[in-house]
Amino acid sequence: MGQWLENLLGTAKVVVKGEYPERVINSALARGMSLKGVIKGGEGLVLQLRAADLNRLKGLGEITGHEIEVVEVMGLPHYRRWVSRRFMFLAGLFLFVVLLYLLSSFVWFVEVLGTKTIEPRKLLATAAEHGLYPGAFKGNFSRDEVEKVIMERYPELAYVEIESRGVWVGIKVVEKILPNPVVVGPCHLVAAKGGIVEEILVLEGQPLVEPGDTVGMGDVLISGVVYLTTEGTEKEDPGERKPLLVHARGIVKARVCYEGYGEQPFNEEKANMTLVRCRWKMVFPLGEVVIKDQGIKQETGMEKRETRERLWNTPWGKIGWLEEKWFVATTKAKSYEDREALILAKEEAMKDLKRKLGKAEKIINTKTVVVSFPSDTVMRVKVVAEVLEDIGREQPINLEENMP
Amino acid sequence: MEKEDNKKSRESITLRAAGMGKRNKERSEGSLKKVADVFELPQDLVLDLSRITIVGQSDLFLENHKGIMECGPELIRISLARGYLEIEGKNLKIRFITQDEVAVGGRIMGIKFMN
């Protein structure tokens, strides 16, 4: 019998007093009782048995003429009186455990992880269609099924995993990284941007530009139509030579100009929103309870701008909390000197420029140009950056146009 | 005189019967042992023998006992199907006991089979 079961059923420690107490043990064994901790004590034989067998042992003692003295009663039955005095406490504890178990059987949070281009709400909507939404019973949806449906509906996904941790469920996705479209067959290398050619390295094809040339967007830099010239055919009419179509390849580096624009008014009025009231509420299916309400209670002239909430959909309704904030608009005027306005406008222009440049550009030179007049109320600044970059882009050759 | 003779003859008949019973029992045990050997059956089941397991010097498990004869801190006597078992030691105690098995704990110094 396990120790926990003994504690549950209760055990008793008794002393068997009298002559030849082993007789009581043998009689008890013959009646199917199991005893433990049998040891010779000063007054008699000490032993332990189940509390349920105590009365039977006492009866045996009467038959054999031995005295059975109970020394100690242990286990749960011993705490019966204690339990009866704290019945409500134990009932609450039991209810708490049951509620905890029940509430942990629902999904309270669903989160999408790993998306880059796909909107998470689309994935959440798909999952909700198949039973996975905040407030759903865990047994109502199949993880495999939701994963399968998401994979089928979004071919741009490479991997989907539904991870469940307690009341939180995460939809982990990995999007496919598709290669850039590859031009197969004969093509030209054309300018993707306008600029001044600095370097040209031809790997295959006929170069049509030289360093120092100015090219516009779409101009052919390296042609994929090559006319073969040999010693014997140099003097022949070029019209009779047959062109060879190749896949033009090479690197054409050009100086490309980028512009960034920024402006800063000399006099500026900034609108500040001042927090005047804050209210916290608990939301239950049957209604709302205001926990705290701080600030001015007057509603006129105020604007409710910010509301934070944490609400969970449960089968019984929404449960959670709300935080509401009211603001009053105040304006603050500020004037800038020419120098200050120039710095701020330049900062704005640089931000604009960086946004246009992207990450992998190498800036050779930058120039700041003030484009506003002294009489203007706004300082306008243009930042021009010269960047050295490869402007070549492959473009398939239209065979019908190029072939004679 | 006649009464005494009758008594003596009755006693001798009883003793002879007892001797014959003992001989019969030994004979049947011998045949059962042979049967167990031939059919490779466990002898403890066929001959109602006890099985004793001793773990180190501190634990003794005995299966198929017939009750406790004496229980003391230095001597425990357990009845078997034939004879009894004497366990000598120090601080001896019966850890648990059921109708079929008994576990003895303490410092076991010696075990004797008494017929």
Contacts between the chains, C-beta under 8 A, distances in Angstrom:
chain1	res1	chain2	res2	distance
A	22	B	67	7.6
A	22	B	68	4.5
A	22	B	69	6.4
A	22	B	70	6.4
A	22	B	71	5.9
A	25	B	67	7.6
A	25	B	68	5.1
A	25	B	71	7.5
A	25	B	97	7.1
A	26	B	67	4.0
A	26	B	68	6.1
A	29	B	67	6.6
A	29	B	97	6.5
A	29	B	98	6.8
A	29	B	99	4.9
A	30	B	99	7.0
A	32	B	99	6.4
A	34	B	96	6.6
A	34	B	97	7.0
A	34	B	98	4.5
A	35	B	94	7.5
A	35	B	96	6.9
A	35	B	97	5.1
A	35	B	98	8.0
A	36	B	94	7.7
A	36	B	95	6.3
A	36	B	96	4.0
A	36	B	97	7.4
A	37	B	93	6.8
A	37	B	94	7.6
A	37	B	95	7.0
A	37	B	96	7.7
A	38	B	68	7.8
A	38	B	71	5.9
A	38	B	93	6.4
A	38	B	94	3.6
A	38	B	97	6.3
A	39	B	71	7.7
A	39	B	73	7.3
A	39	B	93	4.2
A	39	B	94	7.3
A	40	B	71	5.9
A	40	B	72	4.8
A	40	B	73	5.5
A	45	B	71	6.2
A	47	B	94	8.0
